[in-house]
């Protein structure tokens, strides 16, 4: 059974930092490109945030987070991270990791409220 479990969220003040963790089981993250998404309050749709590609570890970012967020992977721990710096109130959301291609195996998400 494939499962993704996000953690590391919590209340943070504007300008602060958090590192989110996505622990995978049942499938090796090293074999897949991995994404982070977020769902902002009041929005039904998830917004793509970042991707790390499976073979090259090349990363891609949404314009709104580029230069502030960093996606990385620890294959030995079967874990994907999202380092978030200089957080702003507009980053307030529930953050999810997933496999880039379907089936995505969405986790339950981790909440990141950013106070001004």
Phi, psi and omega in degrees: 000126181272134181215142174238131181234116179269149176204172176104355179287171180159169181290134179218147178278154176306135183094349181276181183229154173214152170240119177269146180238140176232107180264129182254149172219150178087353180198143181273124180295338180294341182269000187220151166287141185236144181239154162246137174236169172215153175237116181279155180304135178085353179257138176274327184275145172278149180249129179291139184244310186200158178218144170237128187275153194289319189265319188264347188060018173294141182244153177224149184223149169294149182302328184289342183242352184301133181091347180244327183251148177224125175263141179210173184217141172242101185295325180297328180263358182053047188225145175242143182240157169226106175275123184240118180245159179049050181295144181236158179307329180290350175275355179302123185184171165264128184256136182232145167252160180196165170285139188296325181254150179293148358287137187281333182055058180303140172274189182275347178087163176225135187275137177231094173270128180248120182265148181272000000 
